[in-house]
Every structure is written in C-alpha cells, then in structure tokens.
Amino acid sequence: MKNNVLFRGIMPALVTPLDDSGKIKRDALKKLVDWHIGCGVSGFYLCGSTGEGLLLTPAQRMEMLEATLDAVGGRVPVIDHIGDVSQSSTIALAKHAEKAGAAAISSIPPIYFAYSDDDIFNFYKAISESSSLPLLMYGYPGIKTLPRELIKKLMTLKTVIGLKWTYQDYYGMQRVKSYDGGNINVINGPDESLIAGLAVGADAGIGTTYNIMPGLFVKLYNAFRAGKVEEAGAYQNGINNVIEQLLSHNVIATTKAVLRHIGYDVGECVAPLHRLTTEENDALISAVTKFVDFEKQEIIC
C-alpha cells in the first residue's frame, strides 16, 4: 500500500509577485522564498487563492512555478495548484508541472456550472490520468463542498493522496482523516484555526498569512507536535490578532501590503481585486505592527 501522507509541516501559499507588466518579480520571489525557508517552512503551495491563480494566464502560472522552483533550488517541495475553469487548461498545467519538477499538483473542483459528483470525479480522474505527480484535492468553501463520500471515492484514483481542507467543519475533517487508517494527506487551510486542524489530525498547514508570519506558524506547529498545547494556543491567539486586522479588506491585498512594508516588493493584486489606498495601507500597518514583530517573528501582545 502506498504512503499517501507526503506533506507535513508549514507550507506558505505563496503570493505571486508581479510587476506592472504582469511579469514575475523573480528577485522579490527569491528573497521571500529564502526568508521563509530560513524560518523553517516545509514547502510551498503556488497559484491557489492566495497566488491569484484563477486571475493569471496559464503562461503566468507556468512562469511562477518555474521561477519558484529556481528560487527554492530543491530545498523544500513545491506543490503547484493547476485548477482552472477549463479542464484542458488544467491538464496542460498539470503536464507542465510534472515536466518542470513540481513535487505535487493540486486542484479545486470544476467551478461555475452545476457539476454533479460524477462530473467532479471525472474531472479529477482526467487530471490523474494526465500526470503521474501526487494529486491533492482542494476543498474550498467558495465552491461546491466536496462530500465526504466523494472524497473517499476520489481517493481510489491512482495519484490522489489527499486534500487541502479549507472548510471550518473540523468534525468533517476528522472523519475524512480517519479514512483508510489515516493514510490520507489532510492539510489544514484556515489560518485562524490551524490549531484546531492539528487537534483533529491535520498533517500540515497551507495558508495565506504564512507569507508574513512564517516563523510564528512554524513555532505554533512545532509546539503543538511537542505536546505544548498551551504554548501553541498562545501563538494562535497572537497570529489571530493580526489576521483580524488583515480581514479589514481582501486578505490577499492586505498580506501583500504587509510584505511590502517589511521589505518584500511583491507588487499589487491582480485586477479586479482591491488595491489599498494610502490611507487604508497606513491604517493597516499601524494596526498589525502593534501585535507582531515581523522581522523577529515574535508576538508583541
């Protein structure tokens, strides 16, 4: 029986650094990747919600993967989210990810139309047949929920190893993690409740705000794994003080704003996502820096 639990630890869902022309800012990406790895992250997740994947062209997504793999240099695994509105584009991205050297691929279910469970199964089946890379489903609350019985059926596909669980249903996560004696890679999505995901069996975490607090999430994860639950809870509380401020506007825009403030020139969001005004930016930075020292990756209060 193959081991499906391939990914553990803290894996930032990387923002996509873009210049005004839409090209990947490779220097900024390399600087960000090096910082994250220095903080102890276990890998990276690209071109999902945080990476604005569905707002990028396939060429931009391919460039982002290639640039990240160059920046990482084999130090940690890179998971490429290849989901797209078009199945043909999804499969083209899957094939590119394998050729480029990604460790795994991931995909949201098909979106927009009223797809049946059979349609969703066939979508993932087509991806699985197009690439030999390990495949993670992506359960996202903004899309049709993946029923637990469908998840179990999808686990029969030869390359599917598990899923990124971004629902707040931790009972459901625990039930899914119990499949096949736990031989399913379940990765927590909601940053604000990572500790809850770990408590019910999540193997890892992938998140947006890991971009600005990689060291704090690594400390939370390590404390929980060491049985220091109270310490892990304190980290979660400090992190959530920042998250509460980030949610004042679109969290991708606010995360990018904090990154720019602390020296990572990752550019702006892709239109039509919100771009902060000068007043909004200043208010955000004033608020978040009361709670965390981002340079030292320490909780202030």
Secondary structure, 3 states (H helix, E strand, C coil): CCCCCCCCEEEEECCCCECCCCCECHHHHHHHHHHHHHCCCCCEEECCCCCCHHHCCHHHHHHHHHHHHHHHCCCCCEEEECCCCCHHHHHHHHHHHHHHCCCEEEECCCCCCCCCHHHHHHHHHHHHHHCCCCEEEEECCCCCCCCHHHHHHHCCCCCEEEEEECCCCHHHHHHHHCHHHHCCEEEECCHHHHHHHHHCCCCEEEECHHHCCHHHHHHHHHHHHCCCHHHHHHHHHHHHHHHHHHCCCCHHHHHHHHHHHCCCCCCCCCCCCCCCCHHHHHHHHHHHCCCEECCCCEECC
